[in-house]
């Protein structure tokens, strides 16, 4: 996935109490942004749309990745 044309409309917006500050990375499943929540740095992952039949699988994988990332800090 390449960089989108023009400025990213998500930068500067707030999602779930976190402010999106910059695009950090993009892959085949979505985009990861650098942001802050209450002054604390956070990563914000925005997944691409998926078919309804794959939604449960995607959510389970995302939850597992979030759990593992907390162990890395």
C-alpha positions in Angstrom: 0.0 0.0 0.0 1.6 3.3 -1.0 1.1 6.7 0.4 -2.2 8.3 -0.3 -2.4 11.3 -2.7 -2.5 14.6 -0.8 -2.7 15.2 2.9 -4.2 12.4 5.2 -7.6 13.6 6.4 -7.3 11.6 9.6 -4.3 13.6 10.9 -5.5 16.1 13.6 -8.7 14.2 14.3 -9.6 12.5 17.5 -10.5 8.8 17.7 -11.6 7.1 21.0 -10.1 9.9 23.0 -6.7 9.8 21.2 -5.5 12.6 18.9 -4.0 11.4 15.6 -0.7 13.2 15.0 1.1 11.5 12.1 1.0 8.5 9.8 3.5 5.9 11.1 3.1 3.0 8.7 0.8 1.3 6.2 0.4 -2.3 5.3 -1.9 -4.7 3.5 -4.5 -4.6 6.3 -4.6 -0.8 7.1 -2.7 2.2 8.5 -1.0 2.8 11.8 -0.9 6.4 13.2 1.2 8.0 15.9 -1.0 9.8 18.4 -1.5 10.8 22.0 -4.1 10.2 24.7 -3.9 12.3 27.8 -0.3 13.3 26.9 0.7 9.6 26.6 2.0 8.4 23.2 -0.2 5.7 21.6 -0.4 3.8 18.3 -3.7 4.0 16.5 -4.5 1.3 13.9 -7.2 1.8 11.3 -8.1 -1.4 9.5 -9.3 -1.5 6.0 -12.9 -2.6 5.4 -13.3 -6.4 5.5 -16.2 -8.7 4.5 -18.6 -9.4 7.3 -17.7 -13.1 7.4 -14.1 -12.2 8.2 -14.8 -9.6 10.9 -14.7 -12.0 13.9 -11.4 -13.4 12.7 -9.9 -9.9 12.2 -11.1 -8.7 15.7 -9.6 -11.8 17.3 -6.2 -11.3 15.6 -6.3 -7.6 16.5 -7.0 -8.3 20.2 -4.1 -10.8 20.3 -1.7 -8.4 18.7 -2.7 -5.7 21.2 -2.2 -8.1 24.1 1.3 -9.1 22.8 2.3 -5.5 22.2 1.6 -4.6 25.8 4.2 -7.2 26.8 6.9 -5.6 24.7 7.0 -2.3 26.7 
